[in-house]
Amino acid sequence: MRLLVGPITAVDRLLARASVDHVLTLLSPDADAPSIAAPRTLLRFNDIVEPRAGLVAPSAADVAAILALAGTATLLIHCHAGVSRSTAAAYILACAVRPPGREASLAKHLRAVCPEATPNALMVALADAALARDGAMRAAIADIGRGVDACEGTMIDWRLD
C-alpha cells in the first residue's frame, strides 16, 4: 500500500506523482472539495477532538470508511492543511495493515516524514477501538506529541509494502 498525504493545496502535485487508485478527502462540512477525476471517498467533519456545539466530530462511521480503504494500492489522502485529519487517516491505515505491536514505530515514522503531523486524537482513539489495539495507538500518538507549528503539512509518500 502506498499513501500520498498532504494539504488540499498539494492535491494536483500529489496526483502528478503517481497513478492514484482512490482519493480520501477529509474536509469540514462547509468546505469546498476540489474536483478530482479519480474515485473518491469524501468525509465531512470538523478537525476537533471532542464534541463541540455547532461542529461535527469525527465518528466511528467515518473511521470505518477510512478503514475500508486499507486494501487500496495507491491512496491519496488530503484534508485542508495536511496536518491533523489526513495524518490521522494515514496513521490509522498504516496500523490497519500492520500487525499489533508496531503502533509506536509507525507513529515515530509519521513524525519523521512530517514534522508538522499532529494526528487528530479522536480519530486515532476511534480507530484504536475499531482495531482492538487496547490503547496502543492512542499512546503512540500521545508520545510523539504535537508537531511543529505550520500552516501546512509536508507532503508524504509512505510505502507500506
C-alpha positions in Angstrom: 0.0 0.0 0.0 1.2 3.5 -0.9 -0.1 6.6 0.9 0.3 10.0 -0.6 -0.7 12.6 2.0 -0.9 16.3 2.1 -2.9 19.5 2.2 -5.6 20.5 -0.2 -3.2 22.9 -2.0 -1.0 19.9 -2.9 -3.7 17.6 -4.4 -2.6 18.4 -8.0 1.1 17.8 -7.2 0.3 14.6 -5.4 -1.9 13.3 -8.3 1.0 14.1 -10.6 3.4 11.9 -8.5 1.7 8.6 -9.2 -1.3 6.8 -10.6 -3.8 7.0 -7.8 -6.4 4.3 -7.3 -8.5 6.3 -4.9 -8.7 9.7 -3.1 -9.7 10.2 0.5 -10.9 13.8 1.1 -11.4 14.9 4.7 -13.0 18.3 4.9 -15.1 20.4 7.2 -18.8 20.3 6.4 -18.9 23.7 4.7 -15.6 23.5 2.8 -15.4 23.3 -1.0 -14.0 20.0 -2.2 -11.6 20.1 -5.2 -12.7 18.5 -8.4 -10.9 15.1 -8.8 -11.2 12.7 -11.6 -10.2 9.6 -9.6 -12.6 7.6 -7.5 -13.1 9.4 -4.2 -14.4 9.0 -0.6 -15.4 12.3 0.8 -15.9 12.5 4.6 -17.1 15.8 6.2 -16.3 16.6 9.8 -14.5 19.3 11.7 -11.0 18.9 13.0 -12.0 18.6 16.6 -11.0 16.1 19.3 -14.1 16.3 21.4 -17.7 17.2 20.7 -18.4 21.0 20.4 -21.7 22.7 19.8 -22.2 23.6 16.2 -19.4 21.4 14.9 -19.3 17.9 13.5 -16.9 15.5 15.3 -15.3 12.5 13.5 -17.3 9.4 14.2 -16.9 5.7 14.3 -18.6 5.5 10.9 -16.0 7.9 9.5 -13.2 5.8 10.8 -14.9 2.6 9.4 -15.0 4.3 6.0 -11.3 5.1 6.3 -10.5 1.5 7.3 -12.5 0.2 4.3 -9.7 1.7 2.1 -7.0 -0.4 3.7 -6.8 -2.6 0.6 -6.2 0.3 -1.8 -2.9 0.0 -3.7 -2.2 3.8 -4.0 -4.3 6.1 -1.9 -4.1 9.9 -1.9 -5.3 11.4 1.4 -5.8 15.1 1.9 -7.5 17.4 4.3 -7.4 21.2 4.5 -3.9 21.7 6.0 -2.4 18.2 5.8 -1.6 18.2 9.5 -4.3 16.6 11.5 -7.1 14.7 9.8 -5.1 13.4 6.8 -2.1 12.3 9.0 -4.5 10.6 11.4 -6.1 8.7 8.5 -2.6 7.7 7.2 -1.6 6.5 10.7 -4.9 4.6 11.0 -4.4 2.9 7.7 -0.7 2.1 8.5 -1.8 0.5 11.7 -4.6 -1.4 10.0 -2.2 -3.1 7.5 0.5 -3.8 10.1 0.2 -6.3 13.0 -0.3 -5.1 16.5 2.8 -4.0 18.3 4.0 -1.6 15.6 1.9 1.4 16.7 4.8 3.3 18.3 7.2 2.7 15.4 4.6 3.8 12.9 3.9 7.0 14.8 7.6 7.8 15.0 7.9 7.2 11.3 5.0 9.6 10.6 6.7 12.3 12.7 10.0 11.7 10.9 8.4 12.2 7.4 6.1 15.0 8.5 7.4 17.1 11.4 4.1 19.1 11.4 1.9 16.0 11.9 -0.5 16.2 14.7 -2.9 13.4 14.1 -6.5 14.0 15.2 -6.6 12.3 18.6 -10.3 11.5 18.4 -9.9 9.8 15.0 -7.0 7.8 16.4 -9.0 6.8 19.5 -11.9 5.6 17.4 -9.5 3.6 15.2 -7.8 2.2 18.3 -11.1 0.8 19.5 -12.1 -0.5 16.0 -8.8 -2.3 15.6 -8.8 -3.6 19.2 -5.4 -2.1 19.9 -6.1 -1.6 23.6 -4.9 2.0 23.7 -1.6 1.4 21.9 -2.4 3.7 19.0 -3.6 6.5 21.3 -0.5 6.1 23.5 1.8 6.2 20.4 0.3 9.4 19.1 0.4 11.0 22.6 4.1 10.0 22.8 5.1 11.8 19.6 3.1 14.9 20.8 2.2 17.9 18.8 4.1 18.6 15.6 5.9 21.8 14.8 3.7 24.8 14.0 3.0 25.2 10.3 0.3 26.4 8.0 0.5 23.2 6.0 2.0 19.8 6.4 4.8 18.3 4.4 3.7 16.1 1.5 4.2 12.4 2.5 4.9 9.5 0.2 4.6 6.5 2.6 5.0 3.0 1.2 3.7 0.2 3.5 4.9 -2.7 1.4 
